[in-house]
Amino acid sequence: MTRPDGLRPAPEPIPLDLPVDGTTLRVLRFGTGPRTAVAAHGISASGMSFAAVARHLPADWSLYAVDLRGRGGSSTAPGPYGIDRHAADLVTAARTWGDGGPVVLTGQSMGAYVALRAAAREPGLFERLLLIDGGLPLPLPADADPDAVLGASLGPALARLSMTYDSDEAYVDFFRAHPALGPYWNEDIEAYVRYDLTGPEGARRSRAQEAAVRQDGRELLTGAASFGTDLAGLKVPTLLLHAPLGLLGEAPAMLPPALVDHWTAQAPSLTAEFVPDCNHYTILMGDPASTVAERLVTPHGRG
């Protein structure tokens, strides 16, 4: 069955529990096919951000979108957080549902750095890696304050974590006002927003834990050298999809073209593809989700 716009409905996510290192994470399984992909979301997001991609996957695929520690259905999973911890959790997910066969790994934004670290640490576990507008080192000037840079770059995404909302609709309206989301609103974005809600009526809030977001954000800004090492030594065929517009739906891009060119020259396993007419969020949750799905299931790379 298809929707009025011609797209088939996104598969209803099947919630699963993943035991990891003394706690349990929530994983959303989209689809029921035997081919396996594991996905990691952005810094304050959840596995529901991959619903639009799942809509376009062939029937023989299953996408396991992990709610990382401190987010979504894993919001109560304890810290410490950090890229290494999240990467270890992705490896556990791949081993749990990969059935010993090849697993495709993907991540968007912060999730791209997590997926990169997982592939660098356990290259034999993954058939290929798809990075979505993330994964390249973002050097921090020596005199910069990571917390100040984090606040300036994340903007509304960080501000909402300390706020409460009178109703679900008030929270949805907050996202509708976001310049990178509101003009491109669709049912996948709305489902993603509603999945993020928790708390009593009259004091609804995001499930993402501010402490987790801040710790992980600092690592993204201060860990450029380690991500460069991961990329340079990567053994897994890797494709980067990158958007022309950034976190607020306008230039500059999250990954400037010069940075992309530098790392495709430095990392033998890395190739890149520019995805036009999208921003940091809509590359995953807007019309380009069909491109992401196609690249996810198609062999690529130089590895």
LUMSE-878338 format. One record per residue (C-alpha): residue in one letter; y, z negated, x. Coordinates in nm, 4 decimals, padded with zeros to 6 digits. Example, Ala and Ser with C-alpha at 12.3 -4.5 7.8 and 13.67 -1.06 7.14 Angstrom:
BEGIN
<'a',<-00.4500,-00.7800,01.2300>>,
<'s',<-00.1060,-00.7140,01.3670>>,
//
This chain:
BEGIN
<'m',<00.0000,00.0000,00.0000>>,
<'t',<00.3469,00.0912,00.1278>>,
<'r',<00.6928,-00.0447,00.0543>>,
<'p',<00.9708,00.1590,-00.1140>>,
<'d',<01.1050,00.2488,00.2327>>,
<'g',<00.7693,00.3995,00.3282>>,
<'l',<00.6552,00.1242,00.5641>>,
<'r',<00.3334,-00.0619,00.5012>>,
<'p',<00.3758,-00.4377,00.4508>>,
<'a',<00.3497,-00.6525,00.7604>>,
<'p',<00.0079,-00.8182,00.7750>>,
<'e',<00.0219,-01.1758,00.6540>>,
<'p',<-00.0011,-01.3993,00.9609>>,
<'i',<-00.3134,-01.6105,00.9882>>,
<'p',<-00.2217,-01.9528,01.1337>>,
<'l',<-00.4531,-02.0674,01.4100>>,
<'d',<-00.4691,-02.3779,01.6286>>,
<'l',<-00.4908,-02.3462,02.0055>>,
<'p',<-00.5944,-02.6614,02.1980>>,
<'v',<-00.4047,-02.6721,02.5280>>,
<'d',<-00.3733,-02.9480,02.7841>>,
<'g',<-00.3798,-03.2512,02.5555>>,
<'t',<-00.2040,-03.1002,02.2550>>,
<'t',<-00.2374,-02.8180,02.0033>>,
<'l',<-00.0188,-02.5096,01.9641>>,
<'r',<00.0249,-02.2927,01.6574>>,
<'v',<-00.0640,-01.9257,01.6997>>,
<'l',<00.0048,-01.6572,01.4378>>,
<'r',<-00.2605,-01.3878,01.4203>>,
<'f',<-00.1425,-01.0565,01.2787>>,
<'g',<-00.4228,-00.8146,01.1936>>,
<'t',<-00.7993,-00.8518,01.2199>>,
<'g',<-00.9056,-00.5730,01.4556>>,
<'p',<-01.1163,-00.6206,01.7704>>,
<'r',<-00.8479,-00.5099,02.0209>>,
<'t',<-00.6430,-00.8066,02.1424>>,
<'a',<-00.2772,-00.8502,02.2279>>,
<'v',<-00.1101,-01.1823,02.3077>>,
<'a',<00.2651,-01.2241,02.2627>>,
<'a',<00.5382,-01.4680,02.3710>>,
<'h',<00.8719,-01.4965,02.1897>>,
<'g',<01.2313,-01.5652,02.2928>>,
<'i',<01.3897,-01.8915,02.3984>>,
<'s',<01.4703,-02.0350,02.0535>>,
<'a',<01.2455,-01.8101,01.8455>>,
<'s',<00.8837,-01.8199,01.7236>>,
<'g',<00.5792,-01.6004,01.6899>>,
<'m',<00.7192,-01.4675,01.3609>>,
<'s',<00.9586,-01.2520,01.5625>>,
<'f',<00.6631,-01.0148,01.6167>>,
<'a',<00.6006,-00.9470,01.2444>>,
<'a',<00.7859,-00.6147,01.2518>>,
<'v',<00.5793,-00.4974,01.5494>>,
<'a',<00.2592,-00.6044,01.3748>>,
<'r',<00.3532,-00.3855,01.0776>>,
<'h',<00.3135,-00.0789,01.2997>>,
<'l',<-00.0047,-00.1708,01.4872>>,
<'p',<-00.3231,00.0291,01.4260>>,
<'a',<-00.5891,-00.1366,01.2132>>,
<'d',<-00.8182,-00.1993,01.5111>>,
<'w',<-00.5709,-00.4402,01.6732>>,
<'s',<-00.4998,-00.8123,01.6414>>,
<'l',<-00.1755,-00.9575,01.7733>>,
<'y',<-00.1827,-01.3282,01.8624>>,
<'a',<00.1790,-01.4479,01.8688>>,
<'v',<00.1994,-01.7926,02.0253>>,
<'d',<00.4561,-02.0457,01.9046>>,
<'l',<00.5547,-02.1809,02.2456>>,
<'r',<00.5854,-02.5555,02.3023>>,
<'g',<00.8883,-02.6969,02.1211>>,
<'r',<00.9234,-02.4036,01.8793>>,
<'g',<00.7908,-02.2965,01.5394>>,
<'g',<00.4602,-02.4526,01.4453>>,
<'s',<00.4368,-02.5965,01.7979>>,
<'s',<00.7671,-02.7826,01.7695>>,
<'t',<00.6036,-03.1239,01.8105>>,
<'a',<00.4003,-03.0256,02.1176>>,
<'p',<00.5267,-03.2462,02.3989>>,
<'g',<00.6929,-03.1440,02.7217>>,
<'p',<00.7377,-03.0979,03.0012>>,
<'y',<00.8196,-02.7415,02.9074>>,
<'g',<00.9040,-02.4693,03.1578>>,
<'i',<00.7902,-02.1168,03.2432>>,
<'d',<00.4752,-02.2249,03.4276>>,
<'r',<00.3612,-02.4429,03.1381>>,
<'h',<00.4192,-02.1688,02.8804>>,
<'a',<00.2441,-01.9131,03.1031>>,
<'a',<-00.0608,-02.1391,03.1300>>,
<'d',<-00.0665,-02.1615,02.7497>>,
<'l',<-00.0615,-01.7803,02.7214>>,
<'v',<-00.3539,-01.7620,02.9620>>,
<'t',<-00.5451,-02.0073,02.7434>>,
<'a',<-00.4709,-01.7949,02.4350>>,
<'a',<-00.5933,-01.4808,02.6109>>,
<'r',<-00.9140,-01.6513,02.7196>>,
<'t',<-00.9686,-01.7982,02.3737>>,
<'w',<-00.9334,-01.4753,02.1745>>,
<'g',<-00.9950,-01.2064,02.4335>>,
<'d',<-01.3751,-01.2376,02.4012>>,
<'g',<-01.4085,-01.1423,02.7660>>,
<'g',<-01.2565,-00.7982,02.7069>>,
<'p',<-00.9225,-00.6536,02.8159>>,
<'v',<-00.6131,-00.8229,02.6740>>,
<'v',<-00.2693,-00.6656,02.6465>>,
<'l',<00.0136,-00.9097,02.7129>>,
<'t',<00.3704,-00.8843,02.5876>>,
<'g',<00.6840,-01.0950,02.5682>>,
<'q',<01.0422,-01.0575,02.4544>>,
<'s',<01.3492,-01.2166,02.6153>>,
<'m',<01.2358,-01.5513,02.7625>>,
<'g',<00.8846,-01.4621,02.6518>>,
<'a',<00.8952,-01.1662,02.8898>>,
<'y',<00.9413,-01.4059,03.1833>>,
<'v',<00.6570,-01.6220,03.0531>>,
<'a',<00.4310,-01.3171,03.0156>>,
<'l',<00.5290,-01.1964,03.3623>>,
<'r',<00.4333,-01.5323,03.5140>>,
<'a',<00.0990,-01.5321,03.3283>>,
<'a',<00.0158,-01.1795,03.4486>>,
<'a',<00.1175,-01.2662,03.8050>>,
<'r',<-00.1053,-01.5747,03.8082>>,
<'e',<-00.4076,-01.4244,03.6301>>,
<'p',<-00.3952,-01.0459,03.6830>>,
<'g',<-00.7662,-00.9973,03.6190>>,
<'l',<-00.7280,-01.1239,03.2639>>,
<'f',<-00.4830,-00.8582,03.1450>>,
<'e',<-00.5185,-00.4841,03.0996>>,
<'r',<-00.1444,-00.4226,03.0988>>,
<'l',<00.1895,-00.5940,03.0386>>,
<'l',<00.4775,-00.4945,02.8105>>,
<'l',<00.8139,-00.6612,02.8793>>,
<'i',<01.0718,-00.6387,02.5988>>,
<'d',<01.4327,-00.6772,02.7131>>,
<'g',<01.3493,-00.9480,02.9636>>,
<'g',<01.1488,-01.0331,03.2725>>,
<'l',<01.3919,-00.9179,03.5429>>,
<'p',<01.5614,-01.1780,03.7656>>,
<'l',<01.9138,-01.2703,03.6539>>,
<'p',<02.0801,-01.4083,03.9684>>,
<'l',<02.3044,-01.7089,03.9162>>,
<'p',<02.6186,-01.7313,04.1327>>,
<'a',<02.5917,-02.0163,04.3831>>,
<'d',<02.8870,-02.2055,04.2363>>,
<'a',<02.7868,-02.1597,03.8701>>,
<'d',<02.6882,-02.4487,03.6434>>,
<'p',<02.3561,-02.3498,03.4774>>,
<'d',<02.4333,-02.5524,03.1639>>,
<'a',<02.7739,-02.3881,03.1229>>,
<'v',<02.6260,-02.0421,03.1741>>,
<'l',<02.3500,-02.1226,02.9262>>,
<'g',<02.5971,-02.2333,02.6591>>,
<'a',<02.8156,-01.9274,02.7110>>,
<'s',<02.5279,-01.6797,02.7015>>,
<'l',<02.3189,-01.8164,02.4148>>,
<'g',<02.6134,-01.8940,02.1880>>,
<'p',<02.5010,-01.9231,01.8211>>,
<'a',<02.1334,-01.9458,01.9168>>,
<'l',<02.1993,-02.2738,02.0975>>,
<'a',<02.4625,-02.4096,01.8585>>,
<'r',<02.2305,-02.4007,01.5578>>,
<'l',<01.9812,-02.6391,01.7184>>,
<'s',<02.2110,-02.9389,01.6766>>,
<'m',<02.3190,-02.8486,01.3223>>,
<'t',<02.1790,-02.9261,00.9776>>,
<'y',<02.2082,-02.7124,00.6662>>,
<'d',<02.2342,-02.8041,00.2981>>,
<'s',<01.9685,-02.5551,00.1939>>,
<'d',<01.7395,-02.2779,00.3123>>,
<'e',<01.9924,-02.0255,00.1862>>,
<'a',<02.2664,-02.1809,00.3995>>,
<'y',<02.0468,-02.1368,00.7058>>,
<'v',<01.9721,-01.7757,00.6138>>,
<'d',<02.3449,-01.7152,00.5653>>,
<'f',<02.4108,-01.8540,00.9137>>,
<'f',<02.1833,-01.5861,01.0573>>,
<'r',<02.3255,-01.3154,00.8327>>,
<'a',<02.6628,-01.3827,00.9951>>,
<'h',<02.5212,-01.3199,01.3429>>,
<'p',<02.6712,-00.9919,01.4708>>,
<'a',<02.3438,-00.8782,01.6269>>,
<'l',<02.1371,-00.9456,01.3118>>,
<'g',<02.3496,-00.9275,00.9956>>,
<'p',<02.4230,-00.5523,01.0045>>,
<'y',<02.0512,-00.4792,01.0504>>,
<'w',<01.9091,-00.7337,00.8071>>,
<'n',<01.5574,-00.6689,00.6796>>,
<'e',<01.2661,-00.8631,00.5356>>,
<'d',<01.1100,-00.9198,00.8771>>,
<'i',<01.4260,-01.0865,01.0088>>,
<'e',<01.4482,-01.2987,00.6937>>,
<'a',<01.0830,-01.4053,00.7188>>,
<'y',<01.1427,-01.5003,01.0817>>,
<'v',<01.4471,-01.7110,00.9871>>,
<'r',<01.2719,-01.8912,00.7016>>,
<'y',<00.9686,-01.9695,00.9180>>,
<'d',<01.2005,-02.1575,01.1549>>,
<'l',<01.3114,-02.4117,00.8939>>,
<'t',<01.2104,-02.7756,00.8732>>,
<'g',<01.3575,-03.1071,00.7538>>,
<'p',<01.4392,-03.2573,00.4140>>,
<'e',<01.6433,-03.0863,00.1456>>,
<'g',<02.0096,-03.1306,00.2240>>,
<'a',<01.9423,-03.1613,00.5976>>,
<'r',<01.7434,-02.8525,00.6865>>,
<'r',<01.7347,-02.7545,01.0541>>,
<'s',<01.5692,-02.5318,01.3102>>,
<'r',<01.2221,-02.6241,01.4296>>,
<'a',<01.3186,-02.5295,01.7863>>,
<'q',<01.3717,-02.8359,02.0034>>,
<'e',<01.7013,-02.8341,02.1915>>,
<'a',<01.5489,-03.0144,02.4911>>,
<'a',<01.2873,-02.7406,02.5289>>,
<'v',<01.5432,-02.4622,02.4977>>,
<'r',<01.7747,-02.6191,02.7534>>,
<'q',<01.5001,-02.6893,03.0074>>,
<'d',<01.3578,-02.3386,02.9786>>,
<'g',<01.7043,-02.1852,02.9868>>,
<'r',<01.7874,-02.3588,03.3135>>,
<'e',<01.4660,-02.2245,03.4665>>,
<'l',<01.5535,-01.8713,03.3595>>,
<'l',<01.8885,-01.9003,03.5348>>,
<'t',<01.7770,-02.0817,03.8492>>,
<'g',<01.4373,-01.9156,03.8979>>,
<'a',<01.5494,-01.5623,03.9872>>,
<'a',<01.3719,-01.5682,04.3236>>,
<'s',<01.0387,-01.6694,04.1711>>,
<'f',<01.0575,-01.3948,03.9083>>,
<'g',<01.1355,-01.1452,04.1827>>,
<'t',<00.8262,-01.2582,04.3695>>,
<'d',<00.6182,-01.2171,04.0532>>,
<'l',<00.7456,-00.8633,03.9995>>,
<'a',<00.7080,-00.7479,04.3579>>,
<'g',<00.3464,-00.8659,04.3782>>,
<'l',<00.2410,-00.7689,04.0265>>,
<'k',<-00.1025,-00.6051,04.0027>>,
<'v',<-00.0953,-00.5334,03.6279>>,
<'p',<00.0474,-00.2000,03.4995>>,
<'t',<00.3785,-00.3015,03.3441>>,
<'l',<00.6299,-00.1279,03.1190>>,
<'l',<00.9760,-00.2662,03.0487>>,
<'l',<01.1514,-00.1650,02.7268>>,
<'h',<01.5241,-00.2375,02.7469>>,
<'a',<01.8088,-00.2219,02.4949>>,
<'p',<02.1654,-00.0935,02.5408>>,
<'l',<02.3282,-00.3880,02.3600>>,
<'g',<02.3071,-00.7596,02.4255>>,
<'l',<02.2832,-01.0982,02.2559>>,
<'l',<02.5877,-01.0460,02.0342>>,
<'g',<02.5052,-00.6885,01.9396>>,
<'e',<02.7471,-00.5306,02.1840>>,
<'a',<02.7713,-00.4358,02.5504>>,
<'p',<02.6863,-00.5464,02.8092>>,
<'a',<02.3115,-00.5169,02.7842>>,
<'m',<02.0904,-00.8142,02.8640>>,
<'l',<01.9468,-00.6029,03.1478>>,
<'p',<02.2123,-00.3736,03.2981>>,
<'p',<02.0883,-00.0268,03.4023>>,
<'a',<02.1560,-00.0981,03.7710>>,
<'l',<01.9320,-00.4065,03.7545>>,
<'v',<01.6559,-00.2056,03.5850>>,
<'d',<01.6815,00.0675,03.8487>>,
<'h',<01.6685,-00.1878,04.1297>>,
<'w',<01.3505,-00.3530,04.0091>>,
<'t',<01.1644,-00.0355,03.9157>>,
<'a',<01.2228,00.0684,04.2784>>,
<'q',<01.1129,-00.2703,04.4165>>,
<'a',<00.8076,-00.3407,04.1982>>,
<'p',<00.5270,-00.0841,04.2392>>,
<'s',<00.3581,-00.1729,03.9085>>,
<'l',<00.6778,-00.1563,03.6990>>,
<'t',<00.8133,00.1349,03.4971>>,
<'a',<01.0967,00.1214,03.2442>>,
<'e',<01.2001,00.2922,02.9241>>,
<'f',<01.5440,00.2797,02.7638>>,
<'v',<01.5291,00.2262,02.3860>>,
<'p',<01.8486,00.3602,02.2219>>,
<'d',<02.0369,00.2296,01.9190>>,
<'c',<01.9337,-00.1350,01.9329>>,
<'n',<02.0318,-00.4753,02.0658>>,
<'h',<01.8459,-00.7637,02.2260>>,
<'y',<01.7021,-00.8725,01.8891>>,
<'t',<01.6622,-00.5513,01.6914>>,
<'i',<01.4538,-00.3914,01.9659>>,
<'l',<01.1830,-00.6285,01.8373>>,
<'m',<01.2736,-00.6926,01.4726>>,
<'g',<01.4484,-00.3698,01.3709>>,
<'d',<01.3532,-00.0032,01.3553>>,
<'p',<01.2514,00.0141,01.7254>>,
<'a',<00.9583,-00.2182,01.6445>>,
<'s',<00.7579,00.0997,01.5870>>,
<'t',<00.8268,00.2049,01.9459>>,
<'v',<00.7263,-00.1392,02.0722>>,
<'a',<00.3992,-00.1209,01.8772>>,
<'e',<00.3217,00.2265,02.0107>>,
<'r',<00.3856,00.1238,02.3714>>,
<'l',<00.1820,-00.1929,02.3231>>,
<'v',<-00.1349,-00.0002,02.2364>>,
<'t',<-00.0839,00.2927,02.4783>>,
<'p',<-00.1807,00.2736,02.8482>>,
<'h',<00.1170,00.2934,03.0814>>,
<'g',<00.2481,00.1996,03.4225>>,
<'r',<00.1913,00.2686,03.7885>>,
<'g',<-00.0542,-00.0124,03.8663>>,
//
